[in-house]
Structure formats: structure tokens, C-alpha cells
Amino acid sequence: MKTLYRKFVEGTEKLHDVQLLLFRVILVIGFYGPAMMKVKNLEGVAEWFGSMSYPFPMVSAILAMTTEVMGIVLLTLGLGTRVIALPMMFVMVVAIFTTHISNGFAAGDNGFEIPLYYLLMLFALVVYGSGRYSLDHLLDRKRLSSGSDV
């Protein structure tokens, strides 16, 4: 039984990079709609942020939009994944505590369930990186093969 379990674990560990790729794909899909809404109606988003007492609502809207759009591009490419995931996590924390938490947990009630899942996936990307199927991995391999540390 121990041997069977060990083989199972070894087999699932080979899926590590697939999991990271799927997290990136899900996050890109999930952030796309809100990012495009901000791009198309930044003034309306700033007004909405102002109605929730965000400080500097237009600046906040621009920062959120920029973070989300850059996140979509960089996560798609798997480039700078650990870096872009941090401000994206901040966006999720703000969304949870200003918009979703008062609605409870359930996604169907506009609760914090989905933003929490995104936050956890982003955290996994910070911890583990973007995986083998990414430009980060390709560039790291090139750096290592050239002997450069920069």
C-alpha cells in the first residue's frame, strides 16, 4: 500500500506545472471582464469607488485597471508572474473587504468566495512561480545556460 501511494504521489507531482498554468488561465479569464469594464468606463468606476469612500477614486480606478490589464498580459505570457501577482492580490483583498464581504461567502450572493479563490491562486503563483509553461521558465533556463546571474 505504501509503494502504491508513493507512486501516486510521484505521478501527481508531475502535474505541478499544469496546475500553475491552469491557475494562470483561470485568473486571466476571471480578471478579463472586470478589467475591460474599467477600460471602457473608467469614469464610472471612479464614481463607484468614490461612492464607497475609496481614497482618490480616480487614482484608485486607474491603479486597479492598470494592475488588472497588466496582470492579464503578464499571466498569459507567464512573465514576471511572482511580481504582478502581488498587486493583483492587493486588488483582491480590497475587493473582498469593500464589496464582497458584506454579502457573505457564497459566490451566488456576490460574496467573497470567488475573490478569495483568486487570492489563493495568486498566492500560489507568488510562492511557486509560473511553472514550466511560461516565459519566466524559458528566460530562467537561458540565464542559467549562459552563466549570467543578472
N, C-alpha and C positions, 0 to 999 in steps of 0.2 A: 504494500500500500504506500509506503514511504517513497519508493522508487517511482511509482506511478505519479504521485503528487509532485515529486521533483521534476519529472519530465513535463508535466503540465505547466509548472511554473516556468521552466526554461522555454517552453513553447510560447507562453503568453508574453514573456519578456521581449520576444522578437517583435511584438506588436507596439512597442513603446513609441516608435517614430510615427506609426499610423495614427495612434491616439493623438499625438501632438498636432499632426496635420489636420485631423478631424476637428480638434478644438479650434484651430485657426479658421477653418472653413465655416464652422458654425458661428463663430464670433463675427466674421466678415458678413455673413448673411444677416445676423441679428443686428449689427450696427448699421447696415446699409440704409434701411428705411429711415431711422431717426436722423442719420447724417444728411440724407438727401432732403428731408423735411427742413432741416436747419439751413442747408444751402439755398433752398427755394424760398424760404420765408424767414430770413434771419431777424428781421424787424419784429415779426410776430412772436418769434421765440424769445427775443429780448423783452418784449412786453409781458409775455407769460412769466419769464424769470422774475421780472420786476414785481408782478402780482404775488409772487411767492417770497418777496423780500430778499432776493439774491442781491448781494452787493455788486454794484456796477453791472447791471443786467446786460448791456450790450457787450461789454468786455467778456463777461461770463459766457454769453451766447457764442461769441467768436472763438473763445478758447475751447468750448465744448465741440463746436463744429469742426475746428481745425484738428483737434485730437481725434475725433471720430473719423474724419476723412483720411487723415494720415494713418490712422490705425487700420482702416480698410486696405489702403495701398500696401503698407508695410507688412501686415499679417498675410495678405495674399502672396506677397513675394517671400515671406519668411525672412525679412531683412530688418535687423535692429529690433527683433521681437521682444527681447527682455526689456529694452528701453521703452518702446512705445506702450508696452503692457502696463507700465506704472501709471502714466497719466490716464490711461483707459480705466484702470482700477479706481482711480480717484473719481472719474466721471460716474462710475457705477455706485460708489459709496454715496456721492452727493444725490444721485437719482433715488437710491434706496431711502435715504433719510429725509428728503424733501418732497418726494412724490409718492412713493410706493408703500412705505411702512404703515401709514395710517389706514391702508386698505387691507392689512393683514398679509398673510403669506401667499395665498393661492393666486396663481397667475390669472385665472379666470375672473378674479375680482380686481385686477390691476395691482395685485400685491407685489411683494418684493421677491417672489420666487425666481423669476427669470433673471432679473439683475443680479441676484445672489449667485445663480449658476454661472453667469458670465464672469462675475468677480472671481469665483473659484477657478474657472478655466484660465482666466488671465493670470492668476496667481501660479497655477501650474506652469504656464509658459515662462513666467519670471524665474521659477525655480529650475525648470528642466530645459529651457530654451525652445527653439522652434523645431528641433529634430532634424533628421537626415534629409527630409524632403523640403529643403529651404536654401535660399541664397546664403543665409548665415553659415550653414554647414559647408556649402561649396567654397565660400570665401575663407573659412577657417582652415579647410583642407589645403587650399592654395597657400595660405600663410604658413602653415606648418611645413609644407613641402619645400617652400622657398627658404625656410630657416629664419624668417623675419618674425620679430616679436611685436611689431607695430601694426 
